[in-house]
Amino acid sequence: MNDMNKATLDYYVELIDNKLLELTRSKPELQGQVVEAMEYSLQAGGKRLRPVLMLEFCRMCGERQPEKYAEIACSIELIHTFSLIHDDLPCMDDDDYRRGKPSCHKAFPENIALLAGDALNTLAFEVIANSAMNGVISADKAVMLISVLARAVGTDGMIGGQVIDLKYENKEIDVDTLNILQTCKTGALIEAACVMGVILGDKLEAIPFAADYAQAMGRAFQIVDDILDVTGTFEELGKPIGSDSEQHKNTYVSLLGLDKSEQIAKQLTVQALGHLKYFEDSVFLTELTSDMLTRRS
């Protein structure tokens, strides 16, 4: 990534990190532990890809000051972090590490980790509603954003994808079913981020192009994740390598092999870049999308 685009990415990430800290600043004495657990997971690192996508699509749709929506962009990171906490729980993927640190249920009691995920989930929608109440966005726009985000989280989105994932543990599935699984589990939240950015940018006619970009990029992102689970290191990923295989998870690599998976990820990235041509001044997102293909974490 060139210096200018790297500076843009760093600006977005710092903006989101600071806003996330503000959201967990208050820690009442009696319920402070759950807020500490929320903050622990929010500050464990991460690329902040989803809120960056939201802000950048907003900018590409004509908003000159997308940073005024930084708190709304945090809503998607709150949801993403909630999903990671729950994914790591013993009843789900049973992972002890996340981003190089003990998982939330290892750093805190398991019941507190569960409640921290629940609290992050509800906080995301509170943030959007408060933005309307404070005059940052209209009530109509808040309803649209909440509708998009809720659908991405629910049975037709992230939670539905996790259900399919659990259903087929220790069972081999075909690629079409895996595509549906990952479209829900990974792609839905990435699509929501992009579409919410378009809504904030008041260019609703661009929603189909943003959604198509997100689905192609989201699937490529997941395939690279599957590849890294085989080729990466603990230091790079912050979690044990080969966990998908140990848990008998269906992945693109397990079904298609490493070479074919890499080929498909490249094809999907090209498709995603093609959808960006609809938007003006997409240089930053074009480079970020290309970099996702060769990332090591």
Secondary structure as GFF3:
##gff-version 3
##sequence-region A 1 297
A	DSSP	alpha_helix	3	23	.	.	.	ID=ss1
A	DSSP	alpha_helix	32	42	.	.	.	ID=ss2
A	DSSP	alpha_helix	49	60	.	.	.	ID=ss3
A	DSSP	three_ten_helix	66	69	.	.	.	ID=ss4
A	DSSP	alpha_helix	70	88	.	.	.	ID=ss5
A	DSSP	beta_strand	97	98	.	.	.	ID=ss6
A	DSSP	beta_strand	101	102	.	.	.	ID=ss7
A	DSSP	alpha_helix	104	107	.	.	.	ID=ss8
A	DSSP	alpha_helix	110	133	.	.	.	ID=ss9
A	DSSP	alpha_helix	139	153	.	.	.	ID=ss10
A	DSSP	alpha_helix	158	167	.	.	.	ID=ss11
A	DSSP	alpha_helix	175	182	.	.	.	ID=ss12
A	DSSP	pi_helix	183	187	.	.	.	ID=ss13
A	DSSP	alpha_helix	188	200	.	.	.	ID=ss14
A	DSSP	three_ten_helix	204	206	.	.	.	ID=ss15
A	DSSP	alpha_helix	207	231	.	.	.	ID=ss16
A	DSSP	alpha_helix	234	237	.	.	.	ID=ss17
A	DSSP	alpha_helix	243	246	.	.	.	ID=ss18
A	DSSP	alpha_helix	252	256	.	.	.	ID=ss19
A	DSSP	alpha_helix	258	275	.	.	.	ID=ss20
A	DSSP	three_ten_helix	276	278	.	.	.	ID=ss21
A	DSSP	alpha_helix	283	293	.	.	.	ID=ss22
###
